[in-house]
Amino acid sequence: MKDFIKFIREQGVVGLAVGFILGGAVSEIVSSIIKDLINPLLGLVLGLTGGLQTSVLKIGSAELGIGNFISTLIDFLIISLVVYFGVKLLKLEKLDKKKD
């Protein structure tokens, strides 16, 4: 059992697991905040009737879903920040013990 715990500490498995769990748990909440609050507000500010997610960039006959991309990017950045600060606040980065 000691060797197993040593392996987990040395390989950084705890940090990976924490990031995975926090990312999965927070993902739905952040997606809802982005979709239901931030996108409509940005749509109002930018003058888009359907919100940010429905905005497109037309190049010739092609339509690029730039609004959906920006929405997904905001979603990713907020989830990343929540996971980062969650690990820092809970001081979970100290659980991993690096090899000397």
Sine and cosine of phi, psi and omega as CSV:
sin_phi,cos_phi,sin_psi,cos_psi,sin_omega,cos_omega
0.00,0.00,-0.60,0.80,0.00,-1.00
-0.90,0.44,-0.63,0.77,0.02,-1.00
-0.90,0.43,-0.61,0.79,0.02,-1.00
-0.90,0.44,-0.72,0.70,0.02,-1.00
-0.90,0.43,-0.64,0.77,0.04,-1.00
-0.88,0.47,-0.68,0.73,0.04,-1.00
-0.87,0.49,-0.72,0.70,-0.01,-1.00
-0.88,0.47,-0.68,0.73,0.00,-1.00
-0.92,0.39,-0.70,0.71,-0.08,-1.00
-0.95,0.32,-0.55,0.84,-0.07,-1.00
-1.00,0.02,-0.06,1.00,0.04,-1.00
0.96,0.27,0.39,0.92,-0.04,-1.00
-0.92,0.40,-0.54,0.84,-0.02,-1.00
-0.90,0.44,-0.73,0.69,0.02,-1.00
-0.88,0.47,-0.65,0.76,0.04,-1.00
-0.90,0.44,-0.70,0.71,0.00,-1.00
-0.90,0.43,-0.68,0.73,0.01,-1.00
-0.89,0.46,-0.72,0.70,0.02,-1.00
-0.88,0.48,-0.66,0.75,0.01,-1.00
-0.91,0.43,-0.72,0.69,-0.03,-1.00
-0.92,0.39,-0.73,0.68,0.01,-1.00
-0.90,0.43,-0.65,0.76,0.02,-1.00
-0.88,0.47,-0.68,0.73,0.02,-1.00
-0.93,0.37,-0.63,0.78,-0.04,-1.00
-0.94,0.33,-0.57,0.82,-0.09,-1.00
-1.00,-0.01,-0.31,0.95,-0.11,-0.99
-0.83,0.56,-0.74,0.67,-0.03,-1.00
-0.91,0.42,-0.65,0.76,0.00,-1.00
-0.91,0.42,-0.73,0.68,-0.01,-1.00
-0.91,0.42,-0.65,0.76,0.03,-1.00
-0.87,0.49,-0.65,0.76,0.03,-1.00
-0.92,0.40,-0.67,0.75,0.04,-1.00
-0.88,0.48,-0.70,0.71,0.00,-1.00
-0.90,0.43,-0.76,0.65,-0.09,-1.00
-0.93,0.36,-0.67,0.74,-0.15,-0.99
-1.00,-0.09,-0.37,0.93,-0.05,-1.00
-0.89,-0.46,-0.83,0.55,-0.13,-0.99
-0.95,0.32,-0.73,0.69,-0.02,-1.00
-0.87,0.49,-0.73,0.69,0.05,-1.00
-0.89,0.46,-0.61,0.79,0.03,-1.00
-0.92,0.40,-0.69,0.72,0.06,-1.00
-0.90,0.43,-0.58,0.81,0.06,-1.00
-0.88,0.47,-0.66,0.75,0.05,-1.00
-0.91,0.42,-0.70,0.71,-0.01,-1.00
-0.90,0.44,-0.65,0.76,-0.03,-1.00
-1.00,0.08,-0.09,1.00,0.02,-1.00
0.98,0.20,0.45,0.89,0.02,-1.00
-1.00,-0.10,0.78,-0.63,-0.08,-1.00
-0.96,0.29,-0.55,0.84,-0.05,-1.00
-1.00,-0.10,0.11,0.99,-0.06,-1.00
1.00,-0.03,0.11,-0.99,-0.07,-1.00
-0.90,0.44,-0.62,0.79,-0.13,-0.99
-0.91,0.42,-0.42,0.91,-0.03,-1.00
-1.00,-0.01,-0.07,1.00,-0.05,-1.00
-0.96,0.28,0.62,-0.79,-0.02,-1.00
-0.76,-0.65,0.41,-0.91,0.08,-1.00
-0.93,-0.37,0.88,-0.48,-0.05,-1.00
-1.00,-0.07,0.83,-0.56,0.09,-1.00
-0.81,-0.58,0.98,-0.21,-0.09,-1.00
0.91,0.41,-0.82,-0.58,0.03,-1.00
-1.00,-0.06,-0.07,1.00,-0.02,-1.00
-1.00,0.01,0.58,-0.81,0.08,-1.00
-0.87,-0.50,0.88,-0.47,0.01,-1.00
-0.99,-0.10,0.78,-0.62,0.01,-1.00
-0.98,0.19,0.92,0.39,-0.06,-1.00
-0.91,0.42,-0.55,0.84,0.01,-1.00
-0.91,0.42,-0.67,0.74,0.03,-1.00
-0.90,0.43,-0.63,0.77,0.04,-1.00
-0.89,0.45,-0.72,0.69,0.01,-1.00
-0.89,0.46,-0.64,0.77,0.04,-1.00
-0.88,0.47,-0.69,0.72,0.03,-1.00
-0.92,0.40,-0.61,0.79,0.04,-1.00
-0.90,0.43,-0.69,0.73,0.06,-1.00
-0.88,0.47,-0.68,0.73,0.04,-1.00
-0.84,0.54,-0.75,0.67,0.00,-1.00
-0.88,0.47,-0.71,0.71,-0.03,-1.00
-0.90,0.44,-0.66,0.75,0.00,-1.00
-0.93,0.38,-0.67,0.74,0.04,-1.00
-0.88,0.47,-0.66,0.75,0.03,-1.00
-0.88,0.47,-0.69,0.72,0.02,-1.00
-0.91,0.42,-0.65,0.76,0.01,-1.00
-0.90,0.44,-0.69,0.72,0.02,-1.00
-0.91,0.42,-0.70,0.72,0.00,-1.00
-0.87,0.50,-0.79,0.62,-0.03,-1.00
-0.94,0.33,-0.47,0.88,0.09,-1.00
-0.90,0.44,-0.70,0.71,0.03,-1.00
-0.92,0.40,-0.67,0.75,0.00,-1.00
-0.92,0.40,-0.71,0.70,-0.03,-1.00
-0.92,0.40,-0.60,0.80,0.01,-1.00
-1.00,0.09,-0.06,1.00,0.00,-1.00
0.82,0.57,0.66,0.75,-0.03,-1.00
-0.99,0.17,-0.26,0.96,0.01,-1.00
-0.93,0.38,-0.31,0.95,0.00,-1.00
-0.99,0.16,-0.15,0.99,0.02,-1.00
-0.95,0.33,-0.53,0.85,0.01,-1.00
-0.98,0.19,0.77,-0.64,-0.01,-1.00
-0.92,-0.38,0.91,-0.42,-0.05,-1.00
-0.98,0.20,0.49,-0.87,0.07,-1.00
-0.93,0.36,0.58,-0.82,0.07,-1.00
-1.00,-0.05,0.00,0.00,0.00,0.00
